[in-house]
Amino acid sequence: MAQAEAYRELVTARAGGVCEYCRLVQAGSGVTFHLDHVIPPDRGGETALGNLALCCPSCNLAKANKTSAPDREGRKQPLYNPRLFDPSSLGWHLHFELDRETGIVRPLTPTGEATVDALRMNESRRVFARKLQIKAGLLG
């Protein structure tokens, strides 16, 4: 991971300081976010800017080395890959929407379903944190 740290400032700036999966804001979380290998090294992914994503610790630990997961009908789907879109937020909004009242991330596609469930994006503590960040004006 030491090699990935060389990219931290660029990855953080590109992501706007937000987890590229669940949208939590690093500055309002009290923790340093991880640099996720979108395609894990053990699956052929490189430690390069084009394969790194800013990722909250909860998403990163849940994702581990997964690249796919079942959707809600049990079909294998690729997990959301923020590097397939420029800007990455465009891709996020194609697969997910944030309910600003509840803090819940709603999937819009089978890939969104697989990602929300595999990364446990709507775990109660993360929903609570998103609600706080929305109320504080950190999360748009």
Backbone as CSV, one residue per row, in Angstrom:
resi,resn,N_x,N_y,N_z,CA_x,CA_y,CA_z,C_x,C_y,C_z
1,MET,0.823,-1.203,0.000,0.000,0.000,0.000,0.860,1.257,0.000
2,ALA,2.135,1.133,0.350,3.014,2.304,0.365,3.064,2.977,-1.001
3,GLN,3.065,2.178,-2.065,3.068,2.763,-3.407,1.804,3.593,-3.649
4,ALA,0.678,3.102,-3.178,-0.583,3.806,-3.383,-0.586,5.157,-2.672
5,GLU,0.087,5.262,-1.542,0.118,6.516,-0.782,0.679,7.668,-1.602
6,ALA,1.523,7.370,-2.563,2.067,8.417,-3.433,0.956,9.115,-4.221
7,TYR,-0.173,8.459,-4.365,-1.302,9.004,-5.130,-2.380,9.632,-4.250
8,ARG,-2.209,9.621,-2.920,-3.274,10.029,-2.000,-3.853,11.409,-2.340
9,GLU,-3.007,12.421,-2.504,-3.523,13.774,-2.764,-4.330,13.825,-4.054
10,LEU,-3.853,13.180,-5.092,-4.566,13.189,-6.372,-5.889,12.436,-6.285
11,VAL,-5.882,11.268,-5.632,-7.101,10.471,-5.503,-8.131,11.228,-4.664
12,THR,-7.673,11.830,-3.572,-8.585,12.581,-2.698,-9.178,13.778,-3.431
13,ALA,-8.359,14.500,-4.164,-8.854,15.669,-4.915,-9.843,15.237,-5.992
14,ARG,-9.508,14.186,-6.722,-10.399,13.708,-7.787,-11.767,13.312,-7.215
15,ALA,-11.770,12.710,-6.017,-13.013,12.263,-5.379,-13.720,13.383,-4.632
16,GLY,-13.097,14.532,-4.525,-13.700,15.629,-3.774,-13.777,15.337,-2.282
17,GLY,-12.901,14.454,-1.795,-12.883,14.118,-0.376,-14.046,13.255,0.072
18,VAL,-14.693,12.569,-0.882,-15.896,11.780,-0.601,-15.629,10.318,-0.965
19,CYS,-16.127,9.389,-0.132,-16.033,7.973,-0.483,-16.713,7.776,-1.832
20,GLU,-15.997,7.189,-2.745,-16.528,7.041,-4.098,-17.591,5.956,-4.194
21,TYR,-17.828,5.239,-3.114,-18.870,4.214,-3.092,-20.105,4.693,-2.320
22,CYS,-19.963,5.027,-1.034,-21.148,5.343,-0.213,-21.390,6.836,-0.036
23,ARG,-20.486,7.683,-0.497,-20.600,9.143,-0.486,-20.352,9.804,0.869
24,LEU,-19.891,9.086,1.889,-19.520,9.755,3.133,-18.376,10.725,2.861
25,VAL,-18.351,11.821,3.608,-17.335,12.851,3.441,-16.216,12.606,4.452
26,GLN,-14.990,12.508,3.947,-13.846,12.240,4.822,-13.704,13.298,5.917
27,ALA,-13.819,14.567,5.567,-13.606,15.654,6.530,-14.603,15.611,7.681
28,GLY,-15.762,15.011,7.469,-16.765,14.930,8.519,-16.821,13.579,9.197
29,SER,-15.832,12.733,8.926,-15.866,11.368,9.445,-14.917,11.127,10.612
30,GLY,-13.903,11.960,10.732,-12.943,11.766,11.815,-11.959,10.628,11.582
31,VAL,-11.918,10.101,10.367,-10.979,9.026,10.024,-10.352,9.329,8.668
32,THR,-9.200,8.748,8.427,-8.556,8.852,7.126,-9.110,7.751,6.236
33,PHE,-9.594,8.129,5.068,-10.136,7.152,4.148,-9.016,6.328,3.519
34,HIS,-9.385,5.160,3.041,-8.444,4.235,2.410,-8.334,4.546,0.918
35,LEU,-7.256,4.065,0.335,-7.097,4.086,-1.121,-7.407,2.672,-1.593
36,ASP,-8.544,2.522,-2.231,-9.012,1.213,-2.680,-8.487,0.911,-4.067
37,HIS,-7.989,-0.301,-4.235,-7.686,-0.795,-5.576,-9.016,-1.282,-6.148
38,VAL,-9.567,-0.571,-7.121,-10.860,-0.946,-7.697,-10.791,-2.382,-8.193
39,ILE,-9.781,-2.694,-8.970,-9.469,-4.076,-9.330,-8.316,-4.469,-8.405
40,PRO,-8.551,-5.390,-7.460,-7.517,-5.736,-6.482,-6.246,-6.289,-7.139
41,PRO,-5.102,-6.037,-6.514,-3.843,-6.556,-7.064,-3.857,-8.071,-7.283
42,ASP,-4.520,-8.813,-6.388,-4.544,-10.266,-6.559,-5.452,-10.716,-7.705
43,ARG,-6.099,-9.743,-8.352,-6.912,-10.026,-9.541,-6.362,-9.294,-10.759
44,GLY,-5.117,-8.849,-10.654,-4.454,-8.219,-11.779,-4.484,-6.706,-11.791
45,GLY,-5.067,-6.087,-10.771,-5.136,-4.633,-10.718,-3.802,-4.014,-10.362
46,GLU,-3.516,-2.882,-10.965,-2.254,-2.186,-10.729,-2.416,-1.104,-9.670
47,THR,-1.296,-0.737,-9.062,-1.275,0.420,-8.176,-0.964,1.618,-9.059
48,ALA,-2.041,2.174,-9.608,-1.936,3.298,-10.538,-3.150,4.187,-10.323
49,LEU,-3.017,5.450,-10.646,-4.094,6.413,-10.446,-5.411,5.917,-11.051
50,GLY,-5.353,5.295,-12.196,-6.542,4.811,-12.878,-7.200,3.607,-12.242
51,ASN,-6.618,3.065,-11.173,-7.197,1.906,-10.483,-7.404,2.170,-8.998
52,LEU,-7.303,3.425,-8.580,-7.467,3.748,-7.167,-8.714,4.603,-6.965
53,ALA,-9.378,4.358,-5.842,-10.569,5.132,-5.483,-10.479,5.502,-4.013
54,LEU,-10.971,6.680,-3.663,-11.061,7.071,-2.262,-12.236,6.306,-1.659
55,CYS,-11.997,5.678,-0.530,-12.963,4.732,0.011,-12.971,4.814,1.533
56,CYS,-14.158,4.978,2.118,-14.232,4.984,3.582,-13.807,3.605,4.093
57,PRO,-13.335,3.537,5.326,-12.893,2.244,5.855,-13.974,1.168,5.811
58,SER,-15.232,1.521,6.071,-16.300,0.515,6.069,-16.502,-0.087,4.684
59,CYS,-16.543,0.747,3.655,-16.690,0.219,2.297,-15.475,-0.613,1.911
60,ASN,-14.291,-0.131,2.253,-13.075,-0.839,1.867,-12.993,-2.211,2.533
61,LEU,-13.316,-2.281,3.808,-13.258,-3.571,4.498,-14.325,-4.524,3.979
62,ALA,-15.509,-4.020,3.663,-16.566,-4.879,3.124,-16.248,-5.328,1.698
63,LYS,-15.642,-4.448,0.920,-15.317,-4.783,-0.474,-14.200,-5.806,-0.532
64,ALA,-13.180,-5.619,0.302,-12.022,-6.530,0.317,-11.517,-6.720,-1.119
65,ASN,-11.456,-7.957,-1.604,-10.963,-8.177,-2.970,-12.097,-8.543,-3.935
66,LYS,-13.324,-8.193,-3.560,-14.472,-8.494,-4.428,-14.488,-7.570,-5.656
67,THR,-14.905,-8.123,-6.761,-15.157,-7.334,-7.964,-16.579,-7.548,-8.457
68,SER,-17.280,-8.509,-7.862,-18.673,-8.784,-8.214,-19.392,-9.313,-6.979
69,ALA,-20.718,-9.299,-7.069,-21.568,-9.800,-5.988,-22.950,-10.027,-6.568
70,PRO,-23.807,-10.768,-5.869,-25.156,-10.990,-6.390,-26.045,-9.757,-6.233
71,ASP,-26.919,-9.550,-7.223,-27.939,-8.514,-7.075,-29.076,-9.099,-6.241
72,ARG,-30.180,-8.405,-6.130,-31.267,-8.859,-5.253,-32.089,-10.003,-5.839
73,GLU,-31.786,-10.365,-7.074,-32.403,-11.552,-7.676,-31.420,-12.708,-7.734
74,GLY,-30.232,-12.506,-7.121,-29.243,-13.572,-7.039,-28.327,-13.695,-8.240
75,ARG,-28.432,-12.771,-9.193,-27.556,-12.810,-10.374,-26.249,-12.094,-10.072
76,LYS,-25.153,-12.681,-10.508,-23.831,-12.081,-10.302,-23.711,-10.809,-11.127
77,GLN,-23.302,-9.727,-10.460,-23.149,-8.422,-11.108,-21.768,-7.857,-10.769
78,PRO,-21.197,-7.071,-11.674,-19.946,-6.383,-11.309,-20.255,-5.328,-10.252
79,LEU,-19.327,-5.124,-9.324,-19.475,-4.021,-8.383,-19.241,-2.711,-9.126
80,TYR,-19.807,-1.647,-8.606,-19.629,-0.320,-9.199,-18.141,0.006,-9.289
81,ASN,-17.741,0.477,-10.442,-16.352,0.863,-10.690,-16.323,2.355,-11.015
82,PRO,-15.908,3.181,-10.039,-15.905,4.629,-10.285,-14.939,5.068,-11.378
83,ARG,-13.999,4.246,-11.759,-13.041,4.629,-12.790,-13.587,4.460,-14.195
84,LEU,-14.771,3.898,-14.341,-15.358,3.754,-15.674,-16.027,5.027,-16.156
85,PHE,-16.103,6.041,-15.278,-16.830,7.266,-15.593,-15.959,8.481,-15.318
86,ASP,-16.130,9.511,-16.124,-15.417,10.764,-15.910,-16.410,11.905,-16.088
87,PRO,-16.765,12.606,-15.043,-16.300,12.420,-13.674,-16.984,11.212,-13.017
88,SER,-16.351,10.710,-11.957,-16.871,9.507,-11.310,-18.257,9.736,-10.729
89,SER,-18.562,10.965,-10.323,-19.884,11.235,-9.750,-20.991,11.002,-10.774
90,LEU,-20.705,11.167,-12.064,-21.694,10.869,-13.098,-22.075,9.396,-13.018
91,GLY,-21.096,8.539,-12.953,-21.369,7.105,-12.859,-22.118,6.757,-11.592
92,TRP,-21.761,7.415,-10.489,-22.439,7.142,-9.222,-23.935,7.422,-9.375
93,HIS,-24.269,8.536,-9.987,-25.676,8.914,-10.127,-26.430,8.052,-11.145
94,LEU,-25.743,7.315,-11.974,-26.407,6.366,-12.862,-26.798,5.093,-12.113
95,HIS,-26.044,4.743,-11.071,-26.264,3.488,-10.339,-26.937,3.662,-8.983
96,PHE,-26.894,4.883,-8.422,-27.400,5.105,-7.068,-28.079,6.466,-6.964
97,GLU,-28.895,6.601,-5.930,-29.387,7.917,-5.549,-29.360,7.990,-4.029
98,LEU,-29.119,9.183,-3.522,-29.078,9.408,-2.083,-30.398,10.028,-1.653
99,ASP,-31.085,9.359,-0.739,-32.300,9.919,-0.159,-31.872,10.901,0.921
100,ARG,-32.053,12.171,0.656,-31.571,13.217,1.556,-32.362,13.283,2.860
101,GLU,-33.536,12.699,2.911,-34.318,12.666,4.152,-33.845,11.560,5.079
102,THR,-33.558,10.388,4.503,-33.230,9.214,5.324,-31.740,8.910,5.398
103,GLY,-30.957,9.422,4.448,-29.537,9.098,4.388,-29.251,7.762,3.727
104,ILE,-30.274,7.132,3.195,-30.126,5.819,2.561,-29.682,5.989,1.113
105,VAL,-28.739,5.123,0.695,-28.326,5.059,-0.703,-29.214,4.027,-1.376
106,ARG,-29.962,4.468,-2.391,-30.864,3.572,-3.113,-30.218,3.144,-4.421
107,PRO,-30.186,1.847,-4.677,-29.643,1.381,-5.952,-30.633,1.628,-7.088
108,LEU,-30.110,1.948,-8.259,-30.940,2.189,-9.440,-30.759,1.109,-10.506
109,THR,-29.721,0.290,-10.350,-29.387,-0.734,-11.340,-29.013,-2.023,-10.611
110,PRO,-28.928,-3.143,-11.323,-28.449,-4.373,-10.689,-27.026,-4.219,-10.115
111,THR,-26.164,-3.489,-10.811,-24.827,-3.214,-10.276,-24.937,-2.415,-8.988
112,GLY,-25.840,-1.447,-8.960,-26.076,-0.674,-7.747,-26.547,-1.561,-6.606
113,GLU,-27.483,-2.479,-6.899,-27.966,-3.403,-5.870,-26.837,-4.241,-5.301
114,ALA,-26.045,-4.825,-6.183,-24.941,-5.677,-5.741,-23.952,-4.894,-4.888
115,THR,-23.673,-3.659,-5.282,-22.700,-2.831,-4.572,-23.231,-2.379,-3.220
116,VAL,-24.472,-1.897,-3.180,-25.068,-1.461,-1.913,-25.055,-2.599,-0.904
117,ASP,-25.441,-3.788,-1.354,-25.522,-4.922,-0.433,-24.145,-5.455,-0.047
118,ALA,-23.254,-5.632,-1.019,-21.931,-6.197,-0.727,-21.109,-5.275,0.170
119,LEU,-21.227,-3.963,-0.030,-20.452,-3.011,0.761,-21.210,-2.552,2.012
120,ARG,-22.395,-3.092,2.222,-23.220,-2.763,3.399,-23.365,-1.243,3.562
121,MET,-23.649,-0.591,2.454,-23.688,0.865,2.419,-24.795,1.468,3.277
122,ASN,-25.828,0.698,3.573,-26.937,1.225,4.365,-26.974,0.656,5.777
123,GLU,-25.821,0.241,6.256,-25.704,-0.162,7.657,-26.107,1.047,8.511
124,SER,-26.749,0.808,9.634,-27.349,1.889,10.424,-26.364,2.992,10.805
125,ARG,-25.139,2.656,11.164,-24.180,3.707,11.556,-23.795,4.589,10.385
126,ARG,-23.692,4.007,9.208,-23.338,4.816,8.040,-24.504,5.680,7.589
127,VAL,-25.710,5.156,7.679,-26.892,5.964,7.350,-26.969,7.142,8.316
128,PHE,-26.746,6.888,9.597,-26.760,7.953,10.604,-25.697,9.005,10.286
129,ALA,-24.488,8.550,9.937,-23.408,9.486,9.601,-23.752,10.314,8.375
130,ARG,-24.347,9.686,7.349,-24.745,10.446,6.155,-25.802,11.481,6.504
131,LYS,-26.774,11.110,7.356,-27.813,12.064,7.764,-27.182,13.264,8.465
132,LEU,-26.223,13.010,9.354,-25.541,14.110,10.038,-24.790,14.987,9.042
133,GLN,-24.111,14.366,8.093,-23.347,15.127,7.108,-24.272,15.927,6.192
134,ILE,-25.447,15.389,5.883,-26.426,16.135,5.092,-26.893,17.357,5.877
135,LYS,-27.256,17.158,7.147,-27.742,18.268,7.980,-26.668,19.327,8.182
136,ALA,-25.397,18.905,8.233,-24.303,19.853,8.412,-23.918,20.555,7.114
137,GLY,-24.532,20.155,6.006,-24.231,20.773,4.725,-22.959,20.253,4.072
138,LEU,-22.427,19.148,4.573,-21.208,18.574,3.998,-21.487,17.694,2.795
139,LEU,-22.646,17.065,2.806,-22.978,16.098,1.778,-24.128,16.624,0.957
140,GLY,-23.842,16.894,-0.310,-24.853,17.480,-1.180,-25.652,16.495,-1.946
